[in-house]
C-alpha cells in the first residue's frame, strides 16, 4: 500500500508535515449553511421541525417527538439481546472508569485572612446532553466515557440522543445507558438533535452543556450553539502517533494503525521513527495483514489519504515533532532508555509500552477516551469529571480587612478612571 513518507532531512519537511496534517473539508460552506438552516428551524418551530427533520435524516415516522423516547420496555428488551459476557464486560469497564473518575472530583475550599473568608464553591452542572453517534458502528463506549464522569460529578439530569437505525437503537448502547443511569434517551440524531438540546422544544428540555462526538454536521452544529450552551470540544477526526524504534514489532505497529484507521476514512495513523528499515517492514506487514481486516475498505482509504510515516535522525527530533503535532493518542513503543514520557508536553493520552495499546484507553482501562484532536492537546485536556463541574468564587470580607482592601481598590479604581468603583470602596473604609 502506498503510504506517504516524510524524511526530516528533505527540503520543506515541516511545511509538508503541516500540509499533511491540515484537515481539508470539502463543501464546508455548504455544510455550514445546511446546519444553520436546521438550527434556525428547530429554534423557531421546535417539535414540528424535529418531526420533519427526523423523517428526512433519521428515516423515522414520528407523529409526535414523544414517540422518540426510549421506553422502559425497550431497555428491558435490549438486555435480552446481549450476551452475559457482554454485560459482564460492560460492568467491569464501568468499575474501572468510575474508579479513575473519582480521583478527579474537585471540592469546595476556603481560607481565612484577617477575619475574612475567601474560597470557591464547586457545583455540578445541573443538566447535560450526550450525543452518541450511530451509523458505521455502535458506540456503548461513548455512553460510558461521557455519562460516568458526569454522574460522578453530580449531574442530576442527563439527556442522551442517538440516531436510530430502522427506528431502533443498538441494544449495547441502551444497556450501557441504563447501567450509567442516563435519565432520558431520544431516538434522534444529527444537527437537529443538537439544536433540540441547545434550544429546547416542547418535548426535549434544554440542557446547559452538550458532550459527545459526531459527524461533520454534528460537530458544526455544536460549534454554532456554543455560547447558548457549553460544549466539550471542537473535535476533529481521531488520530494516533506511534513512536517506535528498530526493535519494535512491525506487527504490533500495524495492528494499532489498523485499529485507528478503521474509525473512518478521515482517521489518521502516523508512525514516527529513526529507522528506515522499520518503515519498510511495517509497510510490508500492512500489505500482508490488510486482507484479513473486516473493515479493510475503510482502513485502506484512511491510510492512503491520511496515513503517514515520518523518518527522523535523532531522538530529539522525535520530541520536537510530537510536541508540534500534539497528537490525540500517543503510543510509545520504543526508545525506552530515552525517558520520552517525561519529556513530552503535548498529547491527549500517552500509552507506554507494547502492553498498553490505545484500545484499552478506548474501552476499559479507566482514563477517558474523549481527547483533544487536531493539535488541541497543546492547550486542552481529556474529558473528565472537571468538565461537569463549575466553580463560584466566594468572599465574606471582615470590617477590619475591608479597611485594608479599600485603600488598594481606591488607588487602582482612580488609576483606571472608574470613580464610582472608587466611591464604593471608600464607603467600606
Long-range contacts (C-beta under 8 A, 24 or more apart in sequence): 1-283, 1-286, 1-287, 1-290, 1-300, 1-303, 1-304, 2-304, 3-283, 3-286, 3-303, 3-304, 3-307, 3-308, 3-309, 4-307, 4-308, 4-309, 5-279, 5-308, 5-309, 5-310, 5-311, 6-308, 6-309, 6-310, 6-311, 7-311, 8-310, 8-311, 8-312, 8-313, 8-317, 8-321, 9-313, 14-324, 17-310, 17-321, 17-324, 17-325, 20-308, 21-268, 21-325, 21-375, 23-236, 23-237, 23-266, 23-374, 25-216, 31-216, 31-217, 31-220, 32-220, 32-224, 34-191, 34-217, 35-191, 35-217, 35-220, 35-221, 35-224, 36-224, 38-190, 38-191, 38-192, 38-195, 38-221, 39-191, 39-194, 39-195, 39-198, 39-199, 39-221, 39-224, 39-225, 41-192, 41-195, 42-192, 42-195, 42-196, 42-199, 42-201, 43-195, 43-199, 46-199, 46-200, 46-201, 46-202, 47-201, 47-202, 47-203, 49-192, 50-188, 50-192, 50-196, 50-201, 50-203, 50-204, 53-190, 53-192, 54-188, 54-192, 57-163, 57-189, 57-190, 57-192, 58-163, 58-164, 58-187, 58-188, 58-189, 58-190, 59-164, 59-166, 59-167, 60-164, 60-167, 60-187, 60-188, 61-167, 64-203, 65-186, 65-188, 65-201, 65-202, 65-203, 65-204, 66-203, 68-186, 68-187, 68-188, 69-184, 69-185, 69-186, 69-187, 69-203, 70-169, 70-174, 70-184, 70-185, 70-186, 70-187, 74-168, 74-169, 74-174, 75-174, 75-175, 75-177, 75-178, 77-171, 78-169, 78-171, 78-172, 78-174, 78-175, 78-178, 79-171, 79-175, 79-178, 81-171, 82-171, 82-172, 82-175, 86-172, 87-175, 89-364, 90-140, 90-144, 90-172, 90-175, 90-176, 90-179, 91-179, 92-364, 93-141, 93-144, 93-363, 93-364, 94-144, 94-148, 94-179, 94-180, 96-364, 96-365, 96-366, 97-144, 97-145, 97-148, 97-149, 97-364, 97-366, 97-368, 98-148, 98-152, 99-366, 100-365, 100-366, 100-367, 100-368, 101-148, 101-149, 101-152, 101-368, 101-384, 101-385, 102-152, 102-385, 104-149, 104-152, 104-384, 104-385, 104-386, 105-152, 105-153, 105-385, 106-385, 106-386, 106-389, 106-391, 110-394, 113-401, 114-398, 114-400, 114-401, 114-404, 115-398, 115-399, 115-400, 115-401, 116-395, 116-396, 116-397, 116-398, 116-401, 117-394, 117-395, 117-396, 118-393, 118-394, 118-395, 118-396, 119-393, 119-394, 120-391, 120-392, 120-393, 120-394, 121-391, 121-392, 121-393, 121-394, 122-389, 122-390, 122-391, 123-154, 123-389, 123-390, 123-392, 124-153, 124-154, 124-155, 124-156, 124-388, 124-389, 124-390, 125-150, 125-153, 125-155, 125-208, 125-209, 125-230, 125-388, 125-389, 125-390, 126-155, 126-156, 126-157, 126-208, 127-155, 127-156, 127-157, 127-158, 127-159, 127-205, 127-206, 127-207, 127-208, 127-209, 128-155, 128-157, 128-158, 128-159, 128-207, 128-208, 128-209, 128-210, 128-211, 128-388, 129-158, 129-159, 129-160, 129-161, 129-197, 129-207, 129-209, 129-210, 129-211, 129-212, 129-229, 130-158, 130-159, 130-160, 130-161, 130-182, 130-210, 130-211, 130-212, 131-160, 131-161, 131-162, 131-189, 131-193, 131-194, 131-197, 131-210, 131-211, 131-212, 131-213, 131-214, 131-218, 131-222, 132-160, 132-161, 132-162, 132-173, 132-212, 133-162, 133-163, 133-189, 133-212, 133-213, 133-214, 133-215, 133-218, 134-162, 134-163, 134-164, 134-165, 134-169, 134-170, 134-173, 134-189, 135-163, 135-165, 135-215, 136-264, 136-298, 138-170, 138-172, 138-173, 139-173, 140-170, 140-172, 140-173, 140-175, 140-176, 141-176, 141-362, 141-363, 141-369, 142-212, 142-213, 143-173, 143-176, 143-177, 143-180, 143-182, 144-176, 144-180, 145-368, 145-369, 145-370, 145-383, 146-211, 146-212, 146-370, 146-383, 147-176, 147-177, 147-180, 147-181, 147-182, 148-180, 149-368, 149-383, 149-384, 149-385, 149-387, 149-388, 150-211, 150-388, 151-180, 151-181, 152-385, 153-385, 153-386, 153-387, 153-388, 153-389, 154-388, 154-389, 155-388, 157-183, 157-205, 157-207, 158-182, 158-183, 158-184, 159-183, 159-184, 159-185, 159-186, 159-197, 159-204, 159-205, 159-207, 160-184, 160-185, 160-186, 161-185, 161-186, 161-188, 161-189, 161-193, 161-194, 161-196, 161-197, 162-186, 162-187, 162-188, 162-189, 163-187, 163-188, 163-189, 163-190, 163-193, 164-188, 164-189, 189-214, 189-218, 190-214, 190-217, 190-218, 190-221, 191-217, 191-218, 191-220, 191-221, 193-218, 194-218, 194-221, 194-222, 194-225, 195-221, 195-225, 197-229, 198-225, 198-228, 198-229, 199-225, 199-228, 209-387, 209-388, 211-370, 211-383, 211-387, 212-370, 213-370, 232-370, 232-383, 232-387, 233-370, 233-372, 233-373, 233-376, 233-380, 233-383, 234-376, 235-370, 235-373, 236-373, 236-374, 237-263, 237-264, 237-266, 237-267, 237-268, 237-306, 237-373, 237-374, 238-263, 238-264, 238-267, 238-268, 238-328, 238-329, 238-373, 239-267, 239-268, 239-269, 239-270, 239-327, 239-328, 239-329, 239-373, 239-374, 240-268, 240-269, 240-270, 240-327, 240-328, 240-329, 240-330, 240-331, 240-358, 241-270, 241-272, 241-322, 241-325, 241-327, 241-329, 241-330, 241-331, 241-347, 242-269, 242-270, 242-271, 242-272, 242-331, 242-333, 243-272, 243-273, 243-318, 243-322, 243-330, 243-331, 243-332, 243-333, 243-334, 243-335, 243-340, 244-271, 244-272, 244-273, 244-275, 244-278, 244-333, 244-334, 245-273, 245-274, 245-275, 245-278, 245-333, 245-334, 245-335, 246-273, 246-274, 246-275, 246-277, 246-278, 246-334, 247-334, 248-278, 248-333, 248-334, 248-354, 249-354, 250-278, 250-281, 250-282, 250-284, 250-285, 251-285, 251-289, 252-333, 252-354, 253-278, 253-282, 253-285, 253-333, 254-282, 254-285, 254-286, 254-289, 255-289, 256-331, 256-357, 256-358, 257-282, 257-286, 257-303, 257-307, 258-286, 258-289, 258-290, 258-293, 258-299, 259-357, 259-358, 259-359, 260-302, 260-329, 260-358, 261-298, 261-299, 261-302, 261-303, 261-307, 262-293, 262-295, 262-298, 262-299, 262-302, 263-298, 263-302, 264-298, 264-302, 265-298, 265-301, 265-302, 265-305, 265-306, 266-302, 266-305, 266-306, 267-302, 267-306, 268-302, 268-306, 268-307, 268-308, 269-302, 269-303, 269-306, 269-307, 269-308, 270-307, 270-308, 270-309, 270-310, 270-325, 270-327, 271-308, 271-309, 271-310, 272-310, 272-312, 272-318, 272-321, 272-322, 273-309, 273-310, 273-311, 273-312, 273-334, 274-311, 274-312, 274-313, 274-314, 274-315, 274-317, 274-318, 275-311, 276-311, 279-309, 279-311, 282-309, 283-309, 315-340, 319-343, 319-344, 322-346, 322-347, 325-375, 326-372, 326-375, 326-376, 326-377, 326-378, 327-377, 328-371, 328-372, 328-373, 328-377, 329-358, 329-361, 329-371, 331-356, 331-357, 331-358, 346-377, 346-378, 347-377, 348-372, 348-373, 348-376, 348-377, 348-380, 348-381, 348-382, 349-382, 402-428, 402-429, 403-428, 403-429
